[in-house]
Amino acid sequence: MDETAAPAPRDLRVDVFILGLAVALSVGGFARVVFEQRAFLGEHPQDLWWVALSLLAGLATFFANGFVPLSGRTLLWAGWGTFAMLAGFNLQGLVNGSLVRTTPPDQRGLALYVALGAGAGFCQTLGKWLMIRVLNRVHRPTARTDVLAAGLAVGLGFGLSEVLFIGTRLIQAQTAIDGLGLIGIWERFAAVGFHVYSGGLLAIGLARGATWPLLLVLAVHTLDDFLAGALGAGLVVLPHVAVESLYTVLAVVLCLVFRRAARDVPA
């Protein structure tokens, strides 16, 4: 049996079903809020432009992987990434919510935000890792392109679903974006790139039985979310350009490490 052949019809139906649910949950939820807030968006259409441009910027990061084309299969498998995001975010809400509730307001210093960063990193990475495992069980990829596609697609679906999630919350709260919100688009570009290549590294770790990709992803994710939380709380002060530059550098580092590690996956 050719392991690199197109998915069997039964497997394809699973992918289509998963993608359909993902679209219903993420795109459907976003569309509902857009309809409900149509009066606000009529006055502030830049919010929709921000979402659209953030999605395109995030999608562009996929093309740097050097191994896997953006094919119909990749887009199908991206549906699994939506469920990785939902699992990760819901678990993060439980873990980090408990940390915040049990920490008195006068003790919420940098140590708490390190813990919150680690909690976010663990929960979101676990969501991606679990969905890659499930996708691997369904399709049992062995060829390098298939192994890498599973991780990259889950990361892509996670990142793009996160853009829609953030866009939904902004519009629901009637938060008017100034201009095109270029700093925010830059941030989503780096964030989706991070999710894409963290997913790719997790897939490599699973395929090779190695733990270092998982540890690297956890470390970088913890740093990213620690900075986001500490900046939001005013405990760390940095210019926006410096922050987004750092996020971008971390995403590029993950991409480069992925490209190097991908060569060691059997073709």
ZILINQUI-V406831 format. One record per backbone hydrogen bond with DSSP energy under -1.0 kcal/mol. CO is the residue of the C=O (numbers start at 1). NH is the residue of the N-H. E is the energy in kcal/mol with one decimal. If there is no record, write none. Layout:
BEGIN
CO_NH_E, CO_NH_E
END
This chain:
BEGIN
2_5_-1.3, 8_12_-2.7, 9_13_-2.2, 10_14_-1.6, 11_15_-2.2, 12_16_-2.6, 13_17_-2.4, 14_18_-2.7, 15_19_-2.8, 16_20_-2.6, 17_21_-2.2, 18_22_-2.4, 19_23_-2.7, 20_24_-2.3, 21_25_-2.4, 22_26_-2.9, 23_28_-2.6, 26_30_-2.1, 27_31_-2.9, 28_32_-2.1, 29_33_-1.8, 30_34_-2.4, 31_35_-2.3, 32_36_-2.3, 33_37_-2.2, 35_38_-1.2, 37_41_-2.7, 38_42_-1.6, 40_44_-1.6, 44_47_-1.6, 45_49_-1.7, 46_50_-2.4, 47_51_-1.8, 48_52_-2.6, 49_53_-2.9, 50_54_-2.2, 51_55_-2.3, 52_56_-2.1, 53_57_-2.6, 54_58_-2.4, 55_59_-2.5, 56_60_-2.0, 59_62_-1.4, 60_63_-1.0, 61_64_-1.4, 62_65_-1.7, 69_71_-1.7, 71_75_-2.1, 72_76_-2.2, 73_77_-2.8, 74_78_-1.4, 76_79_-1.5, 77_80_-1.5, 78_81_-1.1, 80_84_-1.5, 81_85_-2.3, 82_86_-2.4, 83_87_-2.4, 84_88_-2.6, 85_89_-3.1, 86_90_-2.1, 87_91_-2.2, 88_92_-2.4, 89_93_-2.2, 90_94_-1.5, 91_95_-2.7, 92_96_-2.6, 93_97_-1.1, 94_98_-1.7, 95_99_-1.7, 96_100_-2.5, 97_101_-2.4, 98_102_-1.9, 100_103_-1.0, 104_107_-2.2, 105_108_-1.1, 107_109_-1.8, 109_113_-1.3, 110_114_-2.1, 111_115_-2.1, 112_116_-2.7, 113_117_-2.1, 114_118_-2.5, 115_119_-2.5, 116_120_-2.7, 117_121_-2.6, 118_122_-2.7, 119_123_-2.5, 120_124_-2.5, 121_125_-1.9, 122_126_-2.5, 123_127_-2.0, 124_128_-1.9, 125_129_-3.0, 126_130_-2.8, 127_131_-1.9, 128_132_-2.4, 129_133_-2.2, 130_134_-2.5, 131_135_-2.8, 132_136_-2.4, 133_137_-2.0, 134_138_-2.0, 135_139_-2.5, 136_140_-2.8, 143_147_-2.5, 144_148_-2.7, 145_149_-2.2, 146_150_-1.8, 147_151_-1.2, 148_152_-2.8, 149_153_-2.6, 150_154_-1.9, 151_155_-2.4, 152_156_-2.5, 153_157_-2.9, 154_158_-2.3, 155_159_-2.6, 156_160_-2.7, 157_161_-2.0, 158_162_-2.0, 159_163_-1.6, 160_164_-1.9, 161_165_-2.4, 162_166_-2.8, 163_167_-2.9, 164_168_-2.6, 165_169_-2.0, 166_170_-2.4, 167_171_-2.4, 168_172_-2.6, 169_173_-2.0, 170_175_-2.8, 171_174_-1.2, 178_181_-1.6, 181_185_-2.1, 182_186_-2.6, 183_187_-2.3, 184_188_-2.2, 185_189_-2.4, 186_190_-2.2, 187_191_-2.6, 188_192_-3.1, 189_193_-2.0, 190_194_-2.3, 191_195_-2.5, 192_196_-2.9, 193_197_-2.3, 194_198_-2.4, 195_199_-2.2, 196_200_-1.9, 197_201_-2.1, 198_202_-2.4, 199_203_-2.1, 200_204_-1.9, 201_205_-2.6, 202_206_-2.3, 203_207_-2.4, 204_208_-2.5, 205_209_-1.1, 205_210_-1.8, 211_215_-2.2, 212_216_-2.6, 213_217_-2.4, 214_218_-2.4, 215_219_-2.2, 216_220_-2.5, 217_221_-2.6, 218_222_-2.3, 219_223_-2.0, 220_224_-2.6, 221_225_-2.6, 222_226_-2.4, 223_227_-2.4, 224_228_-2.1, 225_229_-2.4, 226_230_-3.0, 227_231_-2.7, 228_232_-2.0, 229_233_-1.8, 230_235_-2.1, 230_236_-1.3, 231_234_-1.1, 239_243_-2.2, 240_244_-2.8, 241_245_-2.1, 242_246_-2.1, 243_247_-2.5, 244_248_-2.3, 245_249_-2.5, 246_250_-2.4, 247_251_-2.1, 248_252_-2.6, 249_253_-2.6, 250_254_-2.1, 251_255_-2.2, 252_256_-2.6, 253_257_-2.6, 254_258_-2.7, 255_259_-2.6, 256_260_-2.0, 257_261_-2.8, 258_262_-2.8, 261_264_-1.4, 262_265_-1.2
END
